[in-house]
Amino acid sequence: MRILLMPNFTKPRTWEVLRELCPRMEAMGMTAVAAGKDRDAMAAVGIGPVEGAPEGAEKAAASCDLILSIGGDGTMIHSAYYAALAEKPVVGVNLGRLGFLAQIEPEELDRYLLRLQSGSCTREKRYAIQSRFSPEGRDGLPFAINDIVFTRSPDQNLVDFEVLCNGRLIDRYYADGVIFSTPTGSTAYALSAGGPVMDPSLRAIIMVPICPHSMAVRPVVLGGDKTITLRSGAQLVAVADGARRVTMAPGTAAIIGSSRLEPEFISFGENEFFEILTAKIKQRG
């Protein structure tokens, strides 16, 4: 089994985990692979054995059986993009706080490596969204596993938004922005803005206005097969998964819908999501 390691070196425990992980994988007959600078960084401090993949993360992922993300949920989101491109499953070691997506705790690595080796796990596809922009015709943001957020520019006050579904008007908003979230992302920014928690196996788009200037505005859940159009007379900034961003000129329409890319997450139990919801979200109040 060939496993592509995608570590987040900004996490304090990453080096410690990698130093233990690579020899364990070798002892189990697994091949650890890392792309470009990741492999160089590990080699520089004597972490190994790790096979290098100088051609980059996308091609490295295609040459492996799965991706092992090492970091927090943000690292898992980053890894999911390459997993979707390569059509390979991804699983995460949690070195962050919540660990909604990266569900393996470092202390449990041995047990879960054995389960990966024996195939004692399942794969679940996660719905992802994209946004195109018109009239420019740009491809825009082709993938978001959590959300695409449209916000006003920092120098603007509240701005107007018009949202349509399959060409029919849903509503007009006067707000700081609008979040379009997947069910996977329903426990992220959308939750903080008042959106519902959704089972991540669903195919749906959650629309949550950010700080709307109205007490009557509520989140709306739309079918995953719908085409949503957002328009505004102001300059907007569109951000996918908190990372990839596009500045939209005034009058530009964003067309939001399902992405052609759908990552597969490795799961070790069908009740994991609800257990995590209870243990890690509700306890925070």
C-alpha positions as CSV (number, residue, x, y, z in Angstrom):
1,M,0.0,0.0,0.0
2,R,1.3,3.4,-1.0
3,I,0.2,6.3,1.1
4,L,0.8,10.0,0.2
5,L,1.6,12.0,3.4
6,M,0.3,15.6,3.3
7,P,1.6,17.2,6.6
8,N,1.0,20.7,8.0
9,F,4.4,21.6,9.4
10,T,2.9,24.6,11.3
11,K,1.4,22.2,13.8
12,P,3.7,21.7,16.8
13,R,3.2,17.9,16.9
14,T,3.6,17.2,13.2
15,W,7.3,16.4,13.4
16,E,6.8,14.1,16.3
17,V,4.0,12.2,14.5
18,L,6.0,11.8,11.3
19,R,9.0,10.6,13.2
20,E,7.0,7.8,14.6
21,L,4.7,7.2,11.6
22,C,7.2,6.5,8.9
23,P,9.1,3.6,10.6
24,R,5.7,2.1,11.6
25,M,4.5,2.2,8.0
26,E,7.7,0.5,6.8
27,A,7.3,-2.3,9.4
28,M,3.8,-2.9,8.2
29,G,4.9,-3.1,4.5
30,M,3.4,0.3,3.6
31,T,5.3,2.9,1.5
32,A,5.2,6.5,2.7
33,V,5.3,9.0,-0.1
34,A,5.7,12.8,0.1
35,A,5.7,15.4,-2.7
36,G,8.5,17.9,-3.4
37,K,9.2,20.3,-0.5
38,D,7.4,18.1,2.0
39,R,9.8,15.2,1.4
40,D,12.8,17.5,1.4
41,A,11.7,19.0,4.8
42,M,11.4,15.5,6.3
43,A,14.7,14.3,4.9
44,A,16.5,17.4,6.3
45,V,15.7,16.3,9.8
46,G,16.2,12.6,9.3
47,I,12.5,11.5,9.1
48,G,12.0,8.5,6.9
49,P,11.9,6.3,5.0
50,V,9.9,8.4,2.6
51,E,9.7,8.1,-1.1
52,G,10.0,11.4,-3.0
53,A,7.6,12.5,-5.6
54,P,9.1,15.6,-7.3
55,E,6.3,15.9,-9.9
56,G,4.0,17.5,-7.4
57,A,1.0,16.7,-5.1
58,E,-1.5,16.0,-7.9
59,K,0.6,13.4,-9.7
60,A,1.9,12.0,-6.4
61,A,-1.7,11.4,-5.3
62,A,-2.5,9.6,-8.5
63,S,0.4,7.2,-7.9
64,C,-0.8,6.3,-4.4
65,D,-3.6,4.3,-2.9
66,L,-4.8,7.0,-0.5
67,I,-3.8,10.3,1.1
68,L,-3.1,10.7,4.8
69,S,-3.6,14.3,5.9
70,I,-1.6,15.2,9.0
71,G,-2.8,18.4,10.7
72,G,-6.2,19.9,11.5
73,D,-9.4,20.2,9.5
74,G,-7.9,22.9,7.4
75,T,-5.1,20.5,6.3
76,M,-7.8,17.9,5.6
77,I,-9.7,20.3,3.3
78,H,-6.4,21.1,1.5
79,S,-5.8,17.4,1.0
80,A,-9.3,16.7,-0.1
81,Y,-8.8,18.9,-3.2
82,Y,-5.9,16.7,-4.4
83,A,-7.8,13.6,-3.4
84,A,-10.7,14.7,-5.6
85,L,-8.4,15.5,-8.5
86,A,-6.7,12.1,-8.3
87,E,-9.9,10.2,-7.4
88,K,-8.2,8.7,-4.4
89,P,-9.6,8.5,-0.8
90,V,-8.4,10.7,2.0
91,V,-8.2,10.3,5.8
92,G,-6.8,12.6,8.4
93,V,-4.7,12.6,11.6
94,N,-6.1,15.3,13.9
95,L,-3.5,17.7,15.3
96,G,-6.0,20.5,15.5
97,R,-8.8,21.3,17.9
98,L,-12.2,19.9,16.8
99,G,-11.2,17.3,14.3
100,F,-14.5,17.0,12.5
101,L,-12.8,15.9,9.3
102,A,-9.4,14.7,10.5
103,Q,-10.7,12.0,12.8
104,I,-7.7,9.8,13.7
105,E,-6.0,10.9,17.0
106,P,-2.2,10.5,17.0
107,E,-2.4,8.0,19.9
108,E,-4.6,5.7,17.7
109,L,-2.4,5.6,14.7
110,D,-1.3,1.9,15.0
111,R,-4.9,0.7,15.3
112,Y,-6.1,2.7,12.3
113,L,-3.1,1.8,10.1
114,L,-4.0,-1.8,10.7
115,R,-7.6,-1.1,9.7
116,L,-6.5,0.7,6.5
117,Q,-4.2,-2.2,5.7
118,S,-7.0,-4.8,6.2
119,G,-9.6,-2.8,4.5
120,S,-11.7,-2.6,7.6
121,C,-13.2,0.8,6.7
122,T,-15.6,2.4,4.3
123,R,-15.5,5.2,1.7
124,E,-18.0,8.0,1.6
125,K,-18.3,10.6,-1.1
126,R,-18.7,14.2,0.0
127,Y,-20.7,16.7,-2.0
128,A,-18.7,19.7,-3.2
129,I,-19.6,23.0,-4.8
130,Q,-18.2,25.4,-7.4
131,S,-18.7,28.9,-8.6
132,R,-18.4,30.4,-12.1
133,F,-18.5,34.0,-12.9
134,S,-20.5,35.9,-15.6
135,P,-20.2,37.9,-17.9
136,E,-16.5,37.3,-17.8
137,G,-17.0,33.6,-18.3
138,R,-14.1,32.7,-16.0
139,D,-14.0,29.3,-14.4
140,G,-13.8,30.9,-11.0
141,L,-13.7,28.6,-8.0
142,P,-14.0,25.0,-9.2
143,F,-14.0,23.3,-5.8
144,A,-15.1,23.8,-2.2
145,I,-15.7,21.0,0.2
146,N,-16.7,23.4,3.0
147,D,-18.1,26.7,1.6
148,I,-17.8,29.6,-0.8
149,V,-18.3,32.9,0.9
150,F,-19.2,36.2,-0.9
151,T,-18.4,39.3,1.2
152,R,-18.1,43.0,0.8
153,S,-14.8,44.6,0.2
154,P,-13.1,45.9,3.5
155,D,-13.7,49.5,2.5
156,Q,-17.5,49.0,2.0
157,N,-20.5,49.1,4.3
158,L,-23.4,46.7,4.0
159,V,-24.1,45.8,0.3
160,D,-27.1,44.5,-1.6
161,F,-27.4,40.9,-2.8
162,E,-29.9,39.3,-5.1
163,V,-30.1,35.5,-5.1
164,L,-32.0,33.3,-7.6
165,C,-32.5,29.5,-7.8
166,N,-32.9,28.0,-11.3
167,G,-33.6,31.6,-12.5
168,R,-36.3,32.3,-10.0
169,L,-35.8,35.0,-7.3
170,I,-35.3,33.6,-3.7
171,D,-34.8,37.0,-2.0
172,R,-32.8,40.2,-1.9
173,Y,-30.5,40.9,1.1
174,Y,-28.7,43.8,2.6
175,A,-25.9,42.2,4.5
176,D,-22.1,41.8,5.0
177,G,-22.1,38.8,2.7
178,V,-23.6,35.4,1.9
179,I,-22.3,31.9,2.7
180,F,-23.0,29.0,0.4
181,S,-22.1,25.8,2.4
182,T,-22.0,22.1,1.7
183,P,-23.4,19.7,4.4
184,T,-19.7,18.9,5.2
185,G,-19.2,22.6,5.9
186,S,-22.4,23.0,7.9
187,T,-20.4,22.7,11.1
188,A,-17.9,25.4,10.1
189,Y,-18.5,29.1,9.2
190,A,-22.2,28.5,8.3
191,L,-22.8,27.2,11.8
192,S,-21.3,30.3,13.4
193,A,-23.5,32.5,11.2
194,G,-26.7,30.7,12.4
195,G,-27.0,27.9,9.8
196,P,-28.3,24.4,10.5
197,V,-26.1,21.3,11.1
198,M,-26.6,18.8,8.3
199,D,-25.7,15.1,7.8
200,P,-22.6,15.3,5.6
201,S,-23.9,12.4,3.4
202,L,-26.5,14.7,2.0
203,R,-26.3,16.6,-1.3
204,A,-27.5,20.1,-0.6
205,I,-26.4,23.7,-0.6
206,I,-27.0,25.8,2.6
207,M,-27.4,29.6,2.0
208,V,-26.7,31.7,5.1
209,P,-26.7,35.5,4.9
210,I,-24.0,37.1,7.0
211,C,-25.3,39.8,9.4
212,P,-28.4,40.7,7.3
213,H,-30.0,44.0,8.2
214,S,-33.3,42.3,8.9
215,M,-34.8,40.1,11.6
216,A,-36.9,38.2,9.1
217,V,-34.0,36.7,7.1
218,R,-33.2,33.0,7.8
219,P,-30.9,30.4,6.2
220,V,-32.3,28.4,3.3
221,V,-31.4,24.8,2.3
222,L,-31.5,24.1,-1.4
223,G,-31.2,20.8,-3.4
224,G,-27.7,19.9,-4.6
225,D,-28.8,19.8,-8.2
226,K,-30.0,23.4,-8.2
227,T,-28.2,26.3,-10.0
228,I,-27.9,29.4,-7.8
229,T,-27.1,32.9,-9.1
230,L,-25.9,35.7,-6.9
231,R,-25.7,39.3,-8.1
232,S,-24.7,42.5,-6.4
233,G,-24.1,46.1,-7.5
234,A,-21.0,46.2,-5.3
235,Q,-17.5,44.8,-5.6
236,L,-17.4,41.4,-3.9
237,V,-14.7,39.0,-2.7
238,A,-15.4,35.3,-3.2
239,V,-13.4,32.8,-1.1
240,A,-13.5,29.0,-1.4
241,D,-12.7,27.0,1.8
242,G,-11.0,30.1,3.3
243,A,-8.1,29.9,0.9
244,R,-8.7,30.4,-2.8
245,R,-10.2,33.8,-3.6
246,V,-11.4,35.9,-6.5
247,T,-12.3,39.6,-6.6
248,M,-15.6,40.2,-8.5
249,A,-16.2,43.5,-10.3
250,P,-19.5,45.3,-9.6
251,G,-22.3,43.7,-11.6
252,T,-20.6,40.3,-11.9
253,A,-22.9,37.3,-11.3
254,A,-21.7,34.3,-9.5
255,I,-23.2,31.0,-10.5
256,I,-23.0,28.4,-7.8
257,G,-23.7,24.7,-8.1
258,S,-22.3,21.2,-7.7
259,S,-18.6,20.6,-8.5
260,R,-17.5,17.9,-10.9
261,L,-14.9,17.0,-8.2
262,E,-16.2,14.8,-5.3
263,P,-13.6,13.7,-2.7
264,E,-14.0,10.4,-1.0
265,F,-13.4,10.3,2.8
266,I,-12.4,7.1,4.6
267,S,-14.7,6.3,7.5
268,F,-14.2,3.9,10.3
269,G,-17.8,3.9,11.6
270,E,-21.2,5.0,10.5
271,N,-22.0,7.0,13.6
272,E,-18.8,9.0,13.8
273,F,-20.4,12.3,12.7
274,F,-23.0,12.3,15.4
275,E,-20.6,11.2,18.1
276,I,-18.3,14.0,17.2
277,L,-21.2,16.5,17.0
278,T,-22.1,15.6,20.6
279,A,-18.6,15.4,22.0
280,K,-17.0,18.4,20.3
281,I,-19.6,20.9,19.4
282,K,-22.4,20.7,22.0
283,Q,-19.9,20.7,24.9
284,R,-18.8,24.1,23.8
285,G,-22.3,25.5,24.3
